[in-house]
């Protein structure tokens, strides 16, 4: 990546993958990153020739509005924490045709670390940390066209920094942390209105917070609709002066975990070359990438890429630096 980030906000749209803002903490740098970065899976290149994010944030949520407003497609950057650590209700909107940012309709309450699921003209914003840093259970439906929020069925229990992905017209919110800050293994399936209901599904094999998460697309028939949870961990959660042991582990993981939606079962996926927390994963076309994150010592620019088909059978991730 052009700039090292973790806690960045990510979405796919128009055949590209977008990464907005995030943070780069010492010793790799300092403070939040104001870049909007775009990855082209066809040319394996990054572009940063976009207007800078006006208020850089970490732990925000990014969504691609395909229909867009009068000027065409847009990106919505929801919430996140600013450079002073304050969690915001701010929504920043990027319009491609004008290469400019404007302020969008504020979140009903400050949030960072929300799960996300986009369904056509709406996006669901689930859980996350409030201004006190406590995980919540809310589920807001945001309508891109009207710029309005509607409160729908909340998560059964509060969750933040979970993995989230949409498969088969349903949203899955997986693992993360609860209101007490503990790792959890839950896997909740959300069916949007008119059903508007959460259903518990098979729990994840290894609990993680801040993983990358995405659904595998139709070009990979062997696992079309499966969800991949990449990396994650719990750095900064306990006292690093303590000896290693269960009280501290895992800090950052290099595993990936595959959820077969049809059979409601989990299996192991390809191993990342390096363990990372607060990375992101996304798929565009037939390319899956896991990028950025915290490796236990530094915020990194690392990109691990798998290209199919098939995916991920008998394929290895590799590093691009």
N, C-alpha and C positions, 0 to 999 in steps of 0.2 A: 504494500500500500504506500502511497506517497507520504502519508503521515501516520505515525503510530497512534492507535487509539484503543481504548477499551470502554465498555459501557456506551458504545455508539448505537444510534438508532438506524434500523435497516429495513429496506423493503425492495421488492422486485417490481418492475414495470417496463413495458415497451421493449422487452428483450434485454434489459440492463438490470444491474443490481446497484442500489444507492445506499450510501452510508453517510449519515449526517451527524456532525458534532462528535460527542464523546469526550474522554479525558485522557491525559498523558501525565502521569504522576512521576515525581523523582524516583530513581535517578535518570529515567529516560527523558524527562522534560519537566513540565510544570503547568498545571492548569488545564482548563477545558479547551478543546480544539474547535475552531470556527469554520472548518472546511465541510463542504458538501463534495463527496467523492463518488465517482461513478465507475463501475467495472463493466467492461465489455467482454463477455465470455467467448466471443468469436475471435477477437484479436488478442485476448489475454492482456489487456491494457487498462490502466486507470486514467481517469481525467478529473481535474480539479478546476476547470475553467468555468466555475459558477460563482455567483455572488456569495459572499461569506455569510454564514449564519449570524444574524444580528446579535442574538444573545446565546452564546455557546452553552450547551447543557449536556449533562451526563445522565444516563438512565432514562432518556426520553423515548417516545414511541413514534415511528415514522410510518405513514400510510400513503399510498399512491392513488390519487383520484383520476381515473382514466378519462371520464367524461369531462371533468374540469369545469371551470367557470367560463365567462365570456371569452377569456383569452386562452382557453385550452387546458390541457392536463396540468395537475398541480401535485405538490407534495405537502402533506400536513405533518408538522412536527409537534407532538403533544407533550406538554409538561417537561419533566426532568429537573435536575438540580443545577443551579447556577454556580459560578466560580466560588462564591462564599458558602456554598453548601445548602442554600435555601431551596426547598422543593417548591416548584412553581405550578400555577394553573395556566400559564402562558401557552398559547398555540401560535406557532410561526408557520406561515404558508409561503411556499416557493412556487412561482409560476414560470414555467419553462420558456414560454414565448417572449416574456419581458426580462428574463434573467433577474428577477427581483423578489424580495421577501416582503410580505405584509403581515399584519397581525390578524389572526383568525379568532373565532368565538372561543372564549376561555373555557377551560374545563370547569365542571361544577365545583371541583375541589382540587387542591394541589395533589399531584401524583408523580411518582417516578417508579420505574421498574414494573410497568403494567404489561400484561399479556395482550395480544392483539389478534383479531381475526377479521379480515375484510371479505365482504359478501356483496359484490356489485357496487351499488351506490351507498352502502353503509359500512361502517367499521365498528367492531365491538372492542371496548377498552376495559380490561378486566383486572381487578385487584390492584396491586402496586402499593407503594409506601405513601402515607400521607405526610403532612408537614412535620409531624412528630417522629417520622421514620418508622411507623408501625404498619404492618401489612393490613390491607383492607380486602373486602369481599365484593365491592360494588361491580356492576356490569353496566356500562353506558353504551348505548347504541348512538353513534354519531352519523347523521345524514349529511353527506357532502354537499348535496344540492341546496338544502335549506339551511345548513349551518346550525342545526339544532341537536340537542342531546335528549335522549329518552332513557329513563331508568328501566332496566329489564331484570330478569331473575338473577339474583346475586349468586356468586360462588357459594357452595355449601359451607366452606370455611375460608378465612382470609388467606391470601397467598400473595407473594411478591417475588420478583426475579425468577419466575417459573419459565419453562419452555412452553411455547404456544405455537400451534399450527392449525391450518384448516384442511380437512380432508373429507371428501364426500358430502359437502354441504354442512359439515359440523365443525365446531371449534374444540380443540383439545388443549387443556391447560395442565401441564405436567410438572411435578416435583416443585422445587423452589423452597421458600421459607414461610413459616406461619407467623402469626402475630407476636409470638414470643421469640422469634428469630431462629427457631429450630428448623433443620432440614426435614422435609416430608417426602413421602413416596407416592402421594396421590396422583391419580390420572382422572381428570373430570372431562366429560364430553358434554358440550353444549349444543342443543338444537335450537336455532333461532326461532322467533315468532313466525307463525302463530303458536307453535308448541311452547317455546320459551321455557326450556327445562334442562337441568343438569343431571347427568347420570354418571355414577362411579364406574370406572373401567379398570382393567388390570393394572396393578401398581407397577411402577418402574423398578428395574432390578437394582440400580444404584442411585441413591438420592444425590441430587446436585442442585446448586443454585447458580444462576447466571450462565446457563449453557447456551450454545447456538441451537436453533430448532427450525426445521422447515419440513414441508411435505415433499415427497419425491414425485416427480411429474410423470405424465402419460408416456413420454418417450422412453421410459424404462419400464417395460411391461412386467418384468419379474417382481417389481416392488411398487408399481403404480399405486399411489395413495398411501403408501407407508409413511411414517413420520420418523425422522432421524433427530436424535438428541445428541449434541456434540459437546464434549468437554464439560466445563463447569467446575464448581468446587466451593470452598469457603475461605478464601484468603481474607486476612484482616479481621476474621471473626473471633479469634482467640489470641491469647498472649504468646507472641512468637518466642519469648524467652523460655517457655516451657519445653521439656523434652518432647520429642515426637511420640505420638501414641494416638489412641482413639479419640482423646479429647481434642486433638488438633486436626485429625485427618477426616476427609480429604481436604487439602488446600486447593490444589488445581489438579484436574484429571486430564488424561489423554485418551479416554475411552469415547466411543460413540455407541449409542443404544438405539436399536431399531424397533419401532412399534408397528406390528402388523394389525392394521385397523380391522380387517375382515375377520381375522381369527382371534382378535383381542389378546395378543401374546407378544412377548418381548424376546429379542435375541441380541447378541453382540454384533456390532458393526466394525468397520475398519478402525484401526488405532491411529490417532494423530501422532505425527512425529514429535511434537512437543505438547506438554500439558498446558492448558490455558483456561482461565476463568474470564467471564464477561466478554467472551468472543461472540461472534455472530455467524450464523449459517444461512445461506440462501441458495436457491436454484433458479437459473435462467436457461431456457432451452434444455439441453441435455447435460449441463455442467452444474455440479454442486461445489460450492466453495465454503470454507470456514476461514474467517479472517479476523485479524486483530486479536485483542485480548491481553491478559496479564499472565505471564509465564511463571510467576512466583518471585521474579526479580525485577522485571521490566515490563512496561507496556510495549507491544511489539507491532511490527508491520507485516508479520508472517501471513501468507495466504496458502492454505492447503486446498488442493483442487482434485476432484475426482470427475472423470468424464466417461460417460457410457455411450450406448448400452453394452452389457447390462450394468446396473448400478445397485448395490456396491459389490456384487459377487466377484471375487478374485481380482479386485482392483486395490491399488495402494494409493494413499494420499501422498503428495509430494510438496516440498516447500518451494515457494517463489519469493525471493528476497530482493 
